Amino acid sequence: MTRTVEVDPARLDRWVEGFGARHDGVTRADGPGTVVLTGGDGATATGERFEHQRIGLVLVRRGGYAVGRDEGGDLLAHTCGTAYVQSRTKKGGWSQQRYARRRGNQADGVLDKVREISLRHLGRGAVDALVLGGDRRMAEQVLEDPRLAHLRDLPQRTLWDLPDPRLVVLQEAARRSRCVRLEISD
């Protein structure tokens, strides 16, 4: 059985002690940016650290967006907003195609807005790493903009399980971005 947990870096040593208590001791063999634990009963926990001073966050879904810059654990610059993208209709024929075009145009408007905000908050040299969250397809479409090419090559972490972006969600994503993500095999 394999599962993934996220552990705050400040709590990692305490978590390792608990892992050792649950698995008959622990052997720790960390590498650069990695954590490798082996329990006395054969259980393993391997993970990666995401240690970057300046992290850019781009969260986007059809219902909203949030873009921010986190430096050393403090969310310094951010913009959040909501957007209306019409839901699907069950009507057929010409109306269905017209509504599909309207939904597409509304989604494109959200993407354009997120691109502009990303340029403002996450310009060249402003961040060392990037966190993408929300809707995978929409987040990847944001990065297709040639003006944001500098963000594509940065170390990335993804948080696709986030709800509609709001300030609280952005703050939680910033916190989670710094966590050590461990995959545990019992």
Backbone as JSON, one array per atom type, in Angstrom:
{
  "sequence": "MTRTVEVDPARLDRWVEGFGARHDGVTRADGPGTVVLTGGDGATATGERFEHQRIGLVLVRRGGYAVGRDEGGDLLAHTCGTAYVQSRTKKGGWSQQRYARRRGNQADGVLDKVREISLRHLGRGAVDALVLGGDRRMAEQVLEDPRLAHLRDLPQRTLWDLPDPRLVVLQEAARRSRCVRLEISD",
  "N": [[0.84, -1.17, 0.0], [0.6, 2.18, -0.89], [0.96, 5.56, -0.03], [0.7, 9.16, 0.02], [2.06, 11.84, 1.86], [2.19, 15.18, 3.16], [4.57, 17.04, 4.8], [5.31, 19.6, 7.0], [8.35, 21.41, 6.87], [9.46, 22.25, 9.34], [8.39, 20.42, 11.08], [9.42, 18.01, 10.36], [11.52, 16.44, 11.6], [10.26, 15.56, 13.96], [8.17, 14.09, 12.79], [9.65, 12.06, 11.58], [10.59, 10.74, 13.86], [8.15, 9.73, 14.82], [7.52, 8.04, 12.67], [9.55, 6.17, 12.96], [8.81, 5.08, 15.44], [6.42, 3.83, 14.77], [7.28, 1.91, 12.98], [9.18, 0.07, 13.97], [11.75, 1.31, 14.48], [14.06, 3.42, 12.6], [15.96, 4.11, 9.7], [17.8, 6.68, 8.37], [18.57, 8.23, 5.35], [19.35, 10.82, 3.92], [19.57, 12.81, 0.96], [20.77, 15.35, -1.34], [18.19, 17.53, -1.38], [16.41, 15.47, -0.98], [14.61, 13.04, 1.01], [15.04, 10.02, 2.61], [13.75, 7.29, 4.12], [13.89, 4.29, 6.0], [12.11, 1.86, 7.54], [12.33, -0.39, 10.4], [10.71, -2.57, 9.95], [10.63, -2.81, 7.25], [9.14, -0.93, 5.91], [9.02, 1.99, 3.84], [9.81, 5.44, 3.29], [9.99, 7.88, 1.02], [10.97, 10.99, -0.24], [10.72, 14.38, -1.49], [12.23, 17.52, -1.06], [11.18, 20.93, -1.3], [12.78, 23.38, -1.5], [12.98, 26.55, -1.85], [13.68, 29.99, -2.05], [12.12, 32.09, -3.21], [8.96, 31.71, -4.35], [6.7, 31.33, -6.97], [3.18, 31.37, -7.46], [0.57, 30.01, -9.31], [-2.69, 29.66, -9.62], [-5.52, 28.36, -11.07], [-8.85, 28.04, -12.09], [-12.01, 27.4, -13.69], [-13.84, 28.89, -12.23], [-12.4, 30.84, -10.88], [-9.31, 32.56, -9.99], [-5.93, 32.81, -8.78], [-2.94, 34.43, -8.19], [0.31, 34.58, -6.96], [3.23, 35.63, -5.05], [5.54, 34.16, -3.03], [7.83, 34.71, -0.52], [10.25, 33.34, 1.35], [8.33, 32.15, 3.01], [6.42, 34.09, 3.4], [3.62, 35.58, 1.99], [3.93, 37.87, -0.32], [3.09, 39.36, -2.61], [0.01, 39.34, -4.27], [-2.85, 38.46, -6.21], [-6.24, 37.87, -6.44], [-9.22, 36.57, -7.85], [-12.59, 36.24, -9.14], [-14.35, 34.48, -11.69], [-16.72, 34.22, -14.32], [-17.77, 31.47, -15.97], [-19.84, 30.05, -18.16], [-21.88, 27.19, -17.52], [-22.3, 23.85, -18.9], [-24.88, 23.11, -21.3], [-27.92, 21.3, -21.86], [-29.37, 21.53, -24.09], [-29.82, 20.95, -27.54], [-28.51, 21.05, -30.92], [-28.09, 24.14, -32.74], [-27.98, 25.92, -30.6], [-26.5, 24.59, -28.63], [-23.94, 24.53, -29.75], [-23.46, 27.26, -29.92], [-23.45, 27.96, -27.18], [-21.25, 26.48, -26.37], [-19.18, 27.79, -27.75], [-19.37, 30.27, -26.45], [-18.71, 29.54, -23.81], [-16.06, 28.77, -24.26], [-14.93, 31.23, -25.08], [-15.3, 32.71, -22.73], [-13.67, 31.26, -20.95], [-11.19, 31.68, -22.2], [-10.94, 34.4, -21.7], [-10.53, 34.39, -18.92], [-8.05, 33.1, -18.83], [-6.43, 34.97, -20.2], [-6.5, 37.1, -18.39], [-5.22, 35.95, -16.16], [-2.7, 35.5, -17.25], [-1.76, 38.14, -17.65], [-1.69, 39.08, -14.98], [0.16, 37.3, -13.95], [2.44, 38.08, -15.35], [2.84, 40.55, -14.14], [3.27, 39.96, -11.36], [5.12, 37.84, -11.4], [7.4, 38.35, -12.94], [10.36, 38.23, -15.06], [13.05, 36.83, -13.34], [11.91, 37.23, -10.84], [11.09, 35.07, -9.3], [12.16, 31.85, -7.98], [11.13, 29.34, -8.24], [8.16, 27.5, -9.19], [4.7, 27.04, -8.52], [1.97, 25.28, -9.62], [-1.56, 25.11, -9.76], [-4.96, 23.88, -9.34], [-6.91, 23.69, -12.16], [-5.46, 21.56, -14.36], [-5.16, 21.69, -17.22], [-5.87, 24.35, -17.82], [-3.96, 25.77, -16.29], [-1.59, 24.98, -17.54], [-2.06, 26.11, -20.02], [-1.84, 28.79, -19.42], [0.93, 29.07, -19.14], [1.73, 28.78, -21.76], [1.98, 31.18, -22.98], [4.27, 33.21, -24.66], [5.53, 35.29, -23.33], [5.78, 34.41, -20.78], [7.69, 32.49, -20.79], [10.01, 32.22, -19.27], [9.16, 31.1, -16.9], [8.61, 28.45, -17.39], [10.9, 26.81, -17.26], [11.6, 26.68, -14.63], [12.01, 25.01, -11.42], [9.24, 22.96, -10.58], [6.2, 22.47, -8.73], [3.18, 20.75, -8.33], [-0.25, 21.24, -7.52], [-2.94, 19.94, -7.93], [-5.26, 19.34, -6.63], [-6.65, 21.43, -5.48], [-9.38, 23.58, -4.4], [-11.69, 26.05, -5.87], [-9.78, 28.9, -6.53], [-9.08, 31.23, -4.0], [-8.16, 33.79, -1.64], [-7.59, 32.46, 0.79], [-7.18, 29.86, -0.12], [-4.95, 30.3, -1.73], [-3.06, 31.03, 0.21], [-2.93, 28.61, 1.62], [-1.92, 26.98, -0.41], [0.6, 28.15, -0.73], [1.73, 27.49, 1.74], [1.65, 24.66, 1.57], [3.35, 24.32, -0.59], [5.92, 24.45, 0.36], [6.2, 22.21, 1.86], [7.54, 18.97, 2.71], [7.17, 16.4, 0.55], [6.22, 13.21, 0.97], [6.35, 9.82, -0.01], [4.91, 6.98, 1.12], [5.49, 3.58, 1.66], [4.1, 0.76, 2.88]],
  "CA": [[0.0, 0.0, 0.0], [1.38, 3.4, -1.0], [0.22, 6.8, 0.17], [1.54, 10.35, 0.02], [1.77, 12.82, 2.91], [2.97, 16.41, 3.1], [5.02, 17.36, 6.15], [5.94, 20.91, 7.13], [9.78, 21.2, 7.16], [9.74, 22.45, 10.76], [7.88, 19.27, 11.81], [9.94, 16.8, 9.75], [12.24, 15.59, 12.56], [9.25, 14.95, 14.83], [7.46, 13.12, 11.98], [10.56, 10.93, 11.42], [10.54, 10.01, 15.14], [6.89, 8.98, 14.81], [7.66, 6.97, 11.67], [10.39, 5.14, 13.59], [8.02, 4.43, 16.49], [5.39, 2.99, 14.14], [7.86, 0.89, 12.1], [10.31, -0.63, 14.61], [13.0, 2.02, 14.25], [14.18, 4.06, 11.29], [17.27, 4.47, 9.16], [17.59, 7.87, 7.54], [19.64, 8.46, 4.38], [18.95, 11.98, 3.11], [20.46, 13.31, -0.08], [20.46, 16.75, -1.66], [16.8, 17.74, -1.77], [15.59, 14.27, -0.8], [14.52, 12.39, 2.31], [14.85, 8.58, 2.41], [13.61, 6.61, 5.41], [13.59, 2.86, 5.95], [11.7, 1.37, 8.85], [12.83, -1.71, 10.79], [9.82, -3.59, 9.42], [10.69, -2.78, 5.78], [8.4, 0.21, 5.35], [9.89, 3.06, 3.35], [9.25, 6.76, 3.01], [10.92, 8.66, 0.2], [10.34, 12.25, -0.59], [11.5, 15.49, -2.02], [12.07, 18.84, -0.46], [10.98, 22.0, -2.29], [13.4, 24.47, -0.76], [13.27, 27.71, -2.7], [13.41, 31.22, -1.32], [11.03, 32.85, -3.84], [8.1, 30.78, -5.07], [5.54, 31.9, -7.64], [2.02, 30.48, -7.43], [-0.45, 30.27, -10.31], [-3.82, 28.76, -9.4], [-6.6, 28.78, -11.96], [-9.99, 27.16, -12.4], [-13.02, 28.17, -14.42], [-14.56, 29.78, -11.33], [-11.58, 31.86, -10.27], [-7.87, 32.49, -10.18], [-5.09, 33.45, -7.77], [-1.53, 34.47, -8.55], [1.02, 35.19, -5.85], [4.67, 35.43, -4.89], [5.87, 33.85, -1.65], [9.27, 34.82, -0.26], [10.62, 32.89, 2.69], [7.16, 31.79, 3.8], [5.49, 35.22, 3.47], [2.95, 35.89, 0.73], [4.18, 39.3, -0.46], [2.27, 39.96, -3.67], [-1.0, 38.39, -4.72], [-4.1, 38.94, -6.8], [-7.23, 36.81, -6.52], [-10.46, 37.03, -8.44], [-13.55, 35.24, -9.6], [-14.7, 34.59, -13.1], [-17.92, 33.48, -14.68], [-17.73, 30.67, -17.19], [-21.13, 29.39, -18.23], [-21.83, 25.74, -17.48], [-22.81, 23.19, -20.1], [-26.33, 23.06, -21.46], [-28.4, 20.05, -22.45], [-30.07, 21.82, -25.33], [-29.07, 20.46, -28.69], [-28.53, 21.86, -32.14], [-27.29, 25.36, -32.85], [-27.81, 26.52, -29.27], [-25.42, 23.9, -27.93], [-22.68, 25.0, -30.33], [-23.3, 28.67, -29.53], [-23.06, 27.98, -25.77], [-19.88, 25.96, -26.29], [-18.3, 28.9, -28.16], [-19.41, 31.27, -25.39], [-17.89, 29.01, -22.71], [-14.66, 28.86, -24.69], [-14.52, 32.64, -25.03], [-15.22, 33.12, -21.33], [-12.47, 30.62, -20.39], [-10.05, 32.4, -22.76], [-10.84, 35.66, -20.97], [-9.91, 34.1, -17.63], [-6.63, 32.81, -19.08], [-5.76, 36.23, -20.53], [-6.36, 37.87, -17.15], [-4.2, 35.29, -15.34], [-1.4, 35.75, -17.89], [-1.36, 39.52, -17.35], [-1.35, 39.16, -13.56], [1.41, 36.54, -13.79], [3.53, 38.95, -15.81], [3.04, 41.61, -13.16], [3.81, 39.44, -10.1], [6.15, 36.81, -11.57], [8.26, 38.75, -14.06], [11.67, 37.59, -15.19], [13.93, 36.97, -12.19], [11.18, 37.5, -9.6], [10.9, 33.84, -8.52], [13.11, 30.76, -8.21], [10.38, 28.1, -8.45], [6.76, 27.76, -9.56], [3.67, 26.09, -8.11], [0.75, 25.34, -10.44], [-2.64, 24.42, -9.09], [-6.31, 24.05, -9.87], [-7.21, 22.94, -13.38], [-4.19, 21.3, -15.04], [-5.16, 22.17, -18.61], [-5.88, 25.82, -17.83], [-2.67, 26.24, -15.77], [-0.6, 24.78, -18.59], [-2.33, 27.08, -21.08], [-1.29, 30.08, -18.98], [2.37, 29.06, -19.41], [2.0, 28.76, -23.19], [2.25, 32.55, -23.41], [5.71, 33.39, -24.83], [6.04, 36.26, -22.35], [5.98, 33.68, -19.53], [8.6, 31.38, -21.08], [10.99, 32.1, -18.19], [8.59, 30.3, -15.82], [8.51, 27.04, -17.78], [12.1, 26.06, -16.94], [11.83, 26.7, -13.19], [11.51, 23.82, -10.7], [7.79, 23.09, -10.39], [5.41, 21.58, -7.89], [1.79, 20.88, -8.73], [-1.29, 21.0, -6.52], [-4.16, 19.89, -8.74], [-6.41, 19.01, -5.79], [-7.16, 22.63, -4.82], [-10.7, 24.08, -4.82], [-11.65, 27.34, -6.57], [-8.79, 29.78, -5.88], [-9.41, 32.41, -3.21], [-6.97, 34.14, -0.86], [-7.32, 31.39, 1.76], [-6.64, 28.74, -0.89], [-3.6, 30.71, -2.13], [-2.23, 30.93, 1.41], [-2.74, 27.18, 1.88], [-1.03, 26.48, -1.47], [1.94, 28.64, -0.4], [2.2, 26.66, 2.84], [1.88, 23.31, 1.06], [4.44, 24.29, -1.56], [7.19, 24.29, 1.08], [6.18, 20.93, 2.59], [8.26, 17.8, 2.19], [6.17, 15.46, 0.05], [6.74, 11.87, 1.21], [5.57, 8.68, -0.47], [5.13, 5.93, 2.11], [5.13, 2.22, 1.27], [4.08, -0.13, 4.07]],
  "C": [[0.89, 1.25, 0.0], [0.47, 4.59, -0.79], [1.2, 7.96, 0.22], [1.09, 11.29, 1.14], [2.66, 14.04, 2.68], [3.29, 16.82, 4.52], [5.73, 18.71, 6.12], [7.42, 20.7, 7.49], [10.13, 21.36, 8.64], [9.31, 21.24, 11.6], [8.5, 17.95, 11.33], [10.64, 15.89, 10.76], [11.28, 14.87, 13.49], [8.49, 13.86, 14.07], [8.33, 11.87, 11.8], [10.59, 10.09, 12.7], [9.28, 9.15, 15.21], [6.91, 7.82, 13.83], [8.47, 5.82, 12.25], [9.63, 4.38, 14.66], [6.99, 3.48, 15.91], [5.98, 1.81, 13.36], [9.13, 0.27, 12.66], [11.66, 0.01, 14.31], [13.05, 2.59, 12.84], [15.64, 4.3, 10.96], [17.04, 5.6, 8.18], [18.81, 8.07, 6.65], [19.21, 9.6, 3.45], [20.02, 12.32, 2.08], [20.13, 14.76, -0.35], [19.02, 16.86, -2.16], [15.89, 16.54, -1.57], [15.62, 13.8, 0.66], [14.24, 10.91, 2.03], [14.86, 7.92, 3.79], [13.29, 5.14, 5.18], [13.29, 2.41, 7.37], [12.27, -0.01, 9.12], [11.98, -2.84, 10.25], [9.77, -3.6, 7.88], [9.9, -1.66, 5.13], [9.38, 1.29, 4.9], [9.09, 4.35, 3.18], [10.31, 7.53, 2.25], [10.22, 9.93, -0.23], [11.31, 13.28, -1.1], [11.19, 16.76, -1.25], [11.85, 19.83, -1.6], [11.46, 23.28, -1.62], [13.83, 25.58, -1.72], [12.89, 28.96, -1.93], [12.19, 31.96, -1.88], [10.21, 31.92, -4.72], [6.93, 31.54, -5.67], [4.41, 30.89, -7.63], [1.02, 30.93, -8.48], [-1.54, 29.22, -10.13], [-4.96, 29.25, -10.28], [-7.61, 27.66, -12.14], [-11.0, 28.02, -13.14], [-13.73, 29.18, -13.54], [-13.72, 30.88, -10.71], [-10.1, 31.64, -10.51], [-7.18, 33.17, -8.99], [-3.64, 33.33, -8.23], [-0.81, 35.16, -7.4], [2.49, 34.88, -5.88], [4.95, 35.29, -3.4], [7.39, 33.95, -1.5], [9.54, 34.44, 1.18], [9.44, 32.55, 3.58], [6.16, 32.91, 3.97], [4.92, 35.5, 2.08], [3.01, 37.41, 0.54], [3.28, 39.98, -1.48], [1.25, 38.92, -4.12], [-2.18, 39.14, -5.32], [-5.02, 37.73, -6.94], [-8.49, 37.38, -7.16], [-11.36, 35.88, -8.84], [-13.86, 35.49, -11.06], [-15.96, 33.79, -13.36], [-17.67, 32.78, -16.0], [-18.99, 29.83, -17.17], [-20.98, 27.87, -18.21], [-22.42, 25.15, -18.76], [-24.33, 23.19, -20.11], [-26.72, 21.74, -22.1], [-29.17, 20.29, -23.74], [-29.2, 21.37, -26.5], [-29.07, 21.47, -29.82], [-27.62, 23.08, -32.08], [-27.02, 25.99, -31.49], [-26.63, 25.89, -28.54], [-24.06, 24.38, -28.46], [-22.41, 26.45, -29.94], [-22.85, 28.77, -28.08], [-21.63, 27.46, -25.59], [-18.88, 27.04, -26.69], [-18.24, 29.95, -27.06], [-18.57, 30.82, -24.19], [-16.41, 29.11, -23.04], [-14.14, 30.28, -24.63], [-14.38, 33.12, -23.59], [-13.97, 32.53, -20.66], [-11.21, 31.31, -20.92], [-9.85, 33.74, -22.06], [-10.19, 35.48, -19.61], [-8.41, 33.87, -17.81], [-5.86, 34.09, -19.4], [-5.51, 37.05, -19.27], [-5.26, 37.28, -16.27], [-2.81, 35.51, -15.93], [-0.89, 37.15, -17.55], [-0.94, 39.67, -15.89], [-0.04, 38.43, -13.29], [2.61, 37.36, -14.25], [3.86, 40.01, -14.77], [3.74, 41.08, -11.9], [5.02, 38.54, -10.26], [7.06, 37.1, -12.76], [9.61, 38.06, -14.01], [12.54, 37.89, -13.96], [13.23, 37.19, -10.86], [11.04, 36.27, -8.7], [11.93, 32.78, -8.91], [12.43, 29.44, -8.53], [8.92, 28.47, -8.69], [5.86, 26.64, -9.04], [2.45, 26.33, -8.98], [-0.34, 24.58, -9.72], [-3.98, 24.71, -9.72], [-6.56, 23.12, -11.04], [-5.92, 22.79, -14.19], [-4.13, 21.91, -16.43], [-5.09, 23.7, -18.66], [-4.53, 26.38, -17.33], [-1.58, 26.09, -16.82], [-0.81, 25.75, -19.74], [-1.82, 28.47, -20.7], [0.18, 30.15, -19.35], [2.71, 29.0, -20.89], [2.31, 30.15, -23.73], [3.77, 32.75, -23.51], [6.32, 34.37, -23.82], [6.31, 35.61, -21.0], [6.93, 32.49, -19.7], [9.61, 31.17, -19.96], [10.47, 31.26, -17.02], [8.6, 28.81, -16.12], [9.7, 26.2, -17.32], [12.41, 26.01, -15.45], [11.41, 25.36, -12.57], [10.03, 24.02, -10.38], [7.25, 22.07, -9.41], [3.96, 21.81, -8.3], [0.85, 20.52, -7.58], [-2.64, 21.01, -7.24], [-5.4, 19.68, -7.9], [-7.02, 20.23, -5.09], [-8.57, 23.0, -5.29], [-10.56, 25.4, -5.57], [-10.72, 28.3, -5.82], [-9.42, 31.01, -5.23], [-8.15, 32.73, -2.41], [-6.6, 33.04, 0.13], [-6.7, 30.19, 1.05], [-5.21, 29.05, -1.33], [-2.64, 30.61, -0.95], [-1.93, 29.47, 1.75], [-1.79, 26.58, 0.84], [0.41, 26.93, -1.2], [2.54, 27.81, 0.73], [2.56, 25.26, 2.35], [3.06, 23.23, 0.11], [5.79, 24.04, -0.88], [7.27, 22.96, 1.83], [7.07, 19.89, 1.91], [7.18, 16.79, 1.8], [6.78, 14.06, 0.12], [5.79, 10.8, 0.68], [5.93, 7.5, 0.43], [4.64, 4.6, 1.55], [5.23, 1.34, 2.51], [4.28, -1.57, 3.67]]
}
